Amino acid sequence: MEKLNELRDTLRGIRGLIDQIKNDQRSIMGRAEAEHRDLNLSEQRKLDALASKFEAYLQEAAAVTADIKEAEDEEYLSRPQKRIVPPMPIVSGPYHAQGHQAPSSPAGGPRFANMFPGSDRASSREFSDLGDFAKAVLHRDPRLFNAASGMGESVGADGGFCVPAGFYAGLMDASLQAEAIRPGATIIPMTTASITIPMFNLANRSTGIATLEGKATGEGTTGTTQKAAIRQITLTARKVSVLVPTTQELLMDAPQLFGQMLKDAMTDALGQTLDTWFISGTGAGVPMGILNAPCTVSVAKDASQVAATLTPTNISGMVARLAAGSWARAQWLCSPSALAQLFVMATITKNVAGTENVSGHAPEFFQVLPDGKFSLLGRPVIVSDRCAALGTVGDIMLVDLKNYLVGIRQNAELLVDTSIGFKESEIWFRLNCRIDGQPALASAITPRVGSATLSPFVTLATRA
């Protein structure tokens, strides 16, 4: 307890120094504003020196805060504890372990505000929008320091400034509307750099669900003891960076246009990157994508099938390999070139001998709905250029995205560099955020009946 009190006193002292720096910054800025002039060279140097001290104190405060947390944990664990069984059910779907809860995905997708309540209202009152905040980062505006908590929350791990939660929520939710994977995935808010999730191992259903099954038990007899098959999944937050250039002229002459362009550029880049990772990521330094997941199954092409085509038997074969229970949530993902094949796909009728094609007709199970969206066998078709080219694995997929886990950290940071495009008067902004993803299953499912494995993720083999 004595050590803990000393650390708290130290933190209070650092906060006092931070407050003094804030006052000194306000004084310098206020003097120049009162005289209706720009800062002179001496004042600018003083502000730079104060900013450097401020960052140093923030880092020191963050270190002391971490020490306080560790000391509090030690003090708590040293107390006599009652025996408590934590409410940590092991699930096969969304994560509901102790200390974490994955919200169900509402209609329209898992909004950032649903994962981190209050984030959509957490925009700093110091900044009008993302563009205003970006300009403040460029000029090291004193507002960045006025908004700081004194606990190291304003300075990111890479030396940038943490994006106000409301602005980051706006980016993530705007990107969500254009993404293919995240709207249907199971979203796990991450409060630490990595989390381990206990789940039932559902890969083998030949002996029950995770080896559990109902047993007939006579009256007065002892029930059969069963032990569930358990596995663990670890999500580790991986940094994704979005680098956006702009010109000094645009930044200064059209600030409102700059803010909207910056948000649009970061939103588009973030959405494309996440879809690329979640579809085709290798798992080495990036999330494990659907195409490279061990649980994904691939359906063989038809005998003598023409290269770069889709046939009704391809589609029926994929449906036959979808995991039981996934159809109600299933959707098709396809590339633009694969979509074109769906329009010309035909069911061929052969003669009695089976030697000649005598007729053909377009299948009725592919439809263009009144709202312009597409449907295949009654399930939605999502078109994404992140899918593979026609004729290759990944050009069309049948997926149940509830079985794909996406972990998202709440914090993001914004950095600026004026040296890259110095000759062109360019300024580069970089957004850093941390995300991970992987399928919930470790392998394809062995069914109770039949030898063909099943999966919530089904692809079609190469047709070359």
MOQUIRA-V684046 format. One record per helix or strand of 2 or more residues. SS is the DSSP state (~ for helix, > for strand). FROM is the first residue (numbers start at 1). LEN is the number of residues. If there is no record, write none. Layout:
ss = <SS;SS>
from = <FROM;FROM>
len = <LEN;LEN>
This chain:
ss = <~;~;~;~;~;~;>;~;~;>;>;>;>;~;~;>;~;~;>;~;>;>;>;>;>;>;~;>;>;>;>;>>
from = <2;41;112;119;130;142;161;165;182;186;194;230;238;248;255;297;312;327;331;336;346;357;366;374;379;396;401;404;426;445;454;457>
len = <33;37;4;3;10;5;2;12;3;5;7;7;10;6;26;3;9;3;4;9;5;6;3;3;5;4;3;14;14;2;2;4>
